[in-house]
Amino acid sequence: MRMDYAIHTEFGDLLIETNYGLHGQIVDMLVAERKAQNKTQQEIADFTGIKRANIARIEGKKHSTSIDVLEKYAECLGKRLDVKLVG
């Protein structure tokens, strides 16, 4: 059984699909930005120190990874990933 839920924020609702998850949504944003900057998976691999094949697995959502790796990926793109606990 699939159950989705929404996070309500001041900017609107963010739908989180449990089979896809927030992790997958972050990865999608990073991949879209990588492609917009015409960077290759190999460039991300060289910067992060992760093999290109593993970058492909992360992007294909076949492998879940740590926030640290996603932060390095974002840094390679000149971006910053902020993770906050909001009360």
PyMOL commands that set and color helices and strands:
alter all, ss='L'
color gray80, all
select helices_A, chain A and resi 21-36+41-48+52-59+67-76
alter helices_A, ss='H'
color red, helices_A
select strands_A, chain A and resi 4-9+12-17
alter strands_A, ss='S'
color yellow, strands_A
deselect
rebuild
show_as cartoon
